[in-house]
Amino acid sequence: MSIWRVIVSIFFPPIAVFDKGCGSIIIVFLLTLCGWVPGVIAALVILNNPKS
């Protein structure tokens, strides 16, 4: 996980998980709509997952 990805995930979480698949984008987008903090946390968790 690069520092640029972390910065992008803080300011606009769905863009940070763009290459992780459609499901990840939708989940992070919906969580961002519910609140900014859940979207950021979900984006960082998805980006920190070593399997994807």
Backbone as JSON, one array per atom type, in Angstrom:
{
  "sequence": "MSIWRVIVSIFFPPIAVFDKGCGSIIIVFLLTLCGWVPGVIAALVILNNPKS",
  "N": [[0.86, -1.17, 0.0], [0.75, 2.05, -1.01], [1.78, 5.4, -0.17], [0.39, 7.26, -1.63], [-1.98, 5.98, -2.25], [-3.1, 5.82, 0.28], [-3.52, 8.52, 0.85], [-5.36, 9.18, -1.19], [-7.43, 7.49, -0.41], [-8.23, 8.71, 1.9], [-9.29, 11.17, 1.08], [-11.1, 10.62, -1.08], [-12.59, 7.82, -0.91], [-13.81, 5.74, -2.7], [-12.37, 5.95, -5.13], [-9.85, 5.07, -4.46], [-10.05, 2.3, -4.24], [-10.43, 1.42, -6.78], [-9.25, -0.46, -8.59], [-9.76, -2.86, -7.36], [-12.09, -4.18, -7.88], [-15.61, -4.34, -8.78], [-17.43, -4.85, -6.71], [-16.08, -4.03, -4.39], [-15.85, -1.3, -4.86], [-18.53, -0.51, -4.83], [-19.32, -1.18, -2.21], [-17.6, 0.45, -0.66], [-18.4, 2.94, -1.63], [-21.11, 3.06, -0.8], [-20.75, 2.95, 1.98], [-19.36, 5.33, 2.3], [-21.33, 7.13, 1.62], [-22.98, 6.78, 3.82], [-21.45, 7.8, 5.81], [-18.43, 9.61, 6.2], [-16.21, 8.58, 7.6], [-16.67, 5.69, 7.95], [-16.39, 4.93, 5.25], [-13.73, 5.59, 4.67], [-12.39, 3.9, 6.46], [-13.2, 1.38, 5.49], [-12.06, 1.46, 2.93], [-9.32, 1.56, 3.55], [-9.04, -0.89, 4.86], [-9.63, -2.68, 2.77], [-7.58, -2.04, 0.99], [-5.42, -2.84, 2.5], [-5.58, -5.56, 2.56], [-3.86, -8.48, 1.98], [-4.42, -10.52, 0.13], [-5.67, -9.59, -2.18]],
  "CA": [[0.0, 0.0, 0.0], [1.59, 3.23, -1.14], [1.32, 6.6, 0.54], [-0.59, 7.94, -2.49], [-3.25, 5.29, -2.07], [-3.63, 6.21, 1.59], [-4.0, 9.9, 0.71], [-6.58, 9.14, -1.99], [-8.49, 6.85, 0.36], [-8.71, 9.65, 2.91], [-10.08, 12.23, 0.47], [-12.21, 10.04, -1.85], [-12.36, 6.39, -0.75], [-14.1, 4.82, -3.82], [-11.32, 6.01, -6.15], [-8.69, 4.32, -3.98], [-10.24, 0.86, -4.42], [-10.92, 1.28, -8.15], [-8.75, -1.67, -9.24], [-10.06, -4.03, -6.53], [-13.32, -4.82, -8.34], [-16.85, -3.58, -8.7], [-18.03, -5.03, -5.39], [-15.38, -3.19, -3.43], [-16.21, 0.09, -5.13], [-19.91, -0.28, -4.38], [-19.34, -1.23, -0.74], [-16.96, 1.65, -0.13], [-19.24, 4.08, -1.99], [-22.27, 3.08, 0.09], [-20.3, 3.33, 3.32], [-19.01, 6.74, 2.26], [-22.59, 7.86, 1.68], [-23.48, 6.72, 5.2], [-20.56, 8.63, 6.63], [-17.1, 9.65, 5.62], [-15.28, 7.73, 8.35], [-16.78, 4.28, 7.56], [-15.85, 4.75, 3.91], [-12.26, 5.62, 4.76], [-11.96, 2.68, 7.14], [-13.39, 0.25, 4.57], [-11.05, 1.57, 1.86], [-8.01, 1.18, 4.1], [-9.05, -2.34, 5.1], [-9.55, -3.36, 1.47], [-6.24, -1.83, 0.45], [-4.45, -3.53, 3.34], [-5.78, -6.99, 2.4], [-2.77, -9.0, 1.16], [-4.86, -11.51, -0.85], [-6.18, -9.01, -3.43]],
  "C": [[0.9, 1.23, 0.0], [0.97, 4.41, -0.4], [0.28, 7.34, -0.29], [-1.96, 7.29, -2.37], [-3.91, 5.67, -0.75], [-4.22, 7.62, 1.5], [-5.31, 9.94, -0.09], [-7.72, 8.51, -1.2], [-9.02, 7.76, 1.46], [-9.63, 10.69, 2.28], [-11.26, 11.72, -0.36], [-12.03, 8.52, -1.9], [-12.71, 5.51, -1.96], [-13.03, 4.83, -4.92], [-10.12, 5.15, -5.74], [-8.82, 2.82, -4.23], [-10.7, 0.54, -5.84], [-10.47, -0.02, -8.81], [-9.03, -2.95, -8.44], [-11.36, -4.72, -6.92], [-14.55, -3.99, -8.07], [-17.5, -3.68, -7.31], [-17.39, -4.15, -4.33], [-15.74, -1.72, -3.61], [-17.6, 0.4, -4.61], [-19.99, -0.25, -2.87], [-18.75, 0.05, -0.15], [-17.8, 2.89, -0.46], [-20.45, 4.18, -1.07], [-21.88, 3.46, 1.52], [-19.9, 4.8, 3.38], [-20.27, 7.6, 2.28], [-23.18, 7.87, 3.09], [-22.67, 7.6, 6.13], [-19.16, 8.54, 6.09], [-16.15, 8.67, 6.3], [-15.45, 6.25, 8.02], [-16.23, 3.99, 6.17], [-14.34, 4.72, 3.9], [-11.75, 4.34, 5.41], [-12.09, 1.47, 6.21], [-12.35, 0.29, 3.46], [-9.68, 1.14, 2.36], [-7.94, -0.31, 4.39], [-8.92, -3.11, 3.8], [-8.16, -3.21, 0.87], [-5.17, -2.6, 1.22], [-4.56, -5.05, 3.24], [-4.7, -7.57, 1.49], [-3.21, -9.97, 0.05], [-5.34, -10.89, -2.16], [-5.19, -8.08, -4.07]]
}
